[in-house]
Amino acid sequence: MPTIITDEAGSRKRLEQLARAAGAEVIQPDRLLHGRVRDMLATTSLFVAGELATLLGLEAFFDRETSELSSGEQQLVSLGYTLSGLPEKIFLAEPFLFLDQVRKTRLMLLFEEIEHRFSCQITYSVIQQQPLEKLEGIEPGKGKVIDEIWRIRHRYPLQEKYALSVERMSFHLGERVALIGANGSGKSTLLRLLLGVERPLYGKVKRTGEKCYVPAHPALAPVLDEPIATFSEQKQQLMERLSWKEVACYFDEPTAGLTNRQRSAFIQNMLDHPDQLIVFATHDPDLIFYATRVVYLVQGEIAFDGPTSTFIEQSRLYEWN
């Protein structure tokens, strides 16, 4: 059975002590790998790589570059890369951090099977995120258009399928927009196009006003005060630096790795700025609850775009108290 270390005081230190005693490293959730997925999994042999791809559900992007994958997909590849060395013990910090609800549940159940099939012992730490008490905020009004996209078709090099295919979308001042969907559905791609980090293969993006952006991986953000801090500490540093003065704020998994108190603080900050455009990609049901609009992506296409209240009524996957 996997050993689970929850977020009681000293959990990070305990995980590091166990890893050090075993002569192993703690695998961080934001570890960035470079190269093709098949090469990451084939450190021992292609035979092992093939079985890992099947076990972890990585066959669909076996020949893709890791840089083209979502944060959740990269996290699964990182686990596969570690398993490819056939270690006796594995120590994981926040292994479900970027995974969608379904993949998170599957991986939790899969850990015991991985231990059995790969003859290894898994120890991991998690920050327990509980449902939050509902907060009060001013209901924002819908203002002028800040960002708009037309006939977007975007795919990554050597890929036949579009990572994103959207006919038209507008984002207004006063909106809190939750971008949701399974890992690899196109949420981060949409954010990067809106921010101008990437240019679409086809189509047009119109942007106005100053913007702030917090990526899912702190390693992709400006230099932090404590580069050796944990993922959660780095993420909190980024949140504390926000001025909330820009016209629009964009976030990729803003509450991933945060404590319940820190999640509540972030939500309160959103509610305290009802006149801004706030767009966030997330798997956090509590965060979705405070959106005024939900955009649900499925394989790069818009499956739902409407009021959060309507989405909550219709969703069978997410649950709210």
PyMOL commands that set and color helices and strands:
alter all, ss='L'
color gray80, all
select helices_A, chain A and resi 11-21+37-41+46-56+59-61+66-68+71-84+101-118+187-195+218-220+231-240+260-271+285-289+308-314
alter helices_A, ss='H'
color red, helices_A
select strands_A, chain A and resi 3-5+26-27+89-93+121-125+145-154+164-172+176-180+202-207+211-214+248-252+277-281+293-298+301-307
alter strands_A, ss='S'
color yellow, strands_A
deselect
rebuild
show_as cartoon
